[in-house]
């Protein structure tokens, strides 16, 4: 997670939101390079998420923040405008 989480326990956390963007871990059987390292449907230029990718990233970060007790709105929507416990509108 990095030194910040060691130096500031409880104040800094590491969140890995990359899972949905990785295509098969980057290697094929036998150690060959995989053609694509990222899911191109979510990152068309292989670097920046598209709108669907941004929603997945936001949901991942939001889940981490909600786990810390931050970001809940009384309306049933998060600060990011996503419905709590459901899919995006």
LINGI-V790379 format. One record per residue. N is the residue number from 1. PSI is psi in whole degrees, -180 to 180 (NA if undefined). Layout:
# LINGI-V790379
[[N | PSI] [N | PSI]]
This chain:
# LINGI-V790379
[[1 | -19] [2 | 165] [3 | -30] [4 | -41] [5 | -24] [6 | -44] [7 | -28] [8 | 65] [9 | 137] [10 | -12] [11 | -24] [12 | 132] [13 | 154] [14 | 130] [15 | 122] [16 | 105] [17 | 13] [18 | -15] [19 | -51] [20 | -17] [21 | -15] [22 | 134] [23 | 96] [24 | 18] [25 | -1] [26 | -4] [27 | 147] [28 | 171] [29 | 143] [30 | 1] [31 | 3] [32 | 148] [33 | 136] [34 | 148] [35 | -42] [36 | 135] [37 | -18] [38 | 161] [39 | 106] [40 | -29] [41 | -31] [42 | -23] [43 | 77] [44 | -34] [45 | 8] [46 | 16] [47 | -46] [48 | 133] [49 | 145] [50 | -176] [51 | -41] [52 | -41] [53 | -39] [54 | -36] [55 | -42] [56 | -43] [57 | -45] [58 | -42] [59 | -40] [60 | -48] [61 | -41] [62 | -42] [63 | -42] [64 | -42] [65 | -40] [66 | -33] [67 | -25] [68 | -5] [69 | 16] [70 | 149] [71 | 4] [72 | 132] [73 | 145] [74 | -9] [75 | -10] [76 | 0] [77 | 148] [78 | 174] [79 | -23] [80 | -2] [81 | 8] [82 | 140] [83 | 136] [84 | 130] [85 | 14] [86 | -171] [87 | 167] [88 | 149] [89 | NA]]
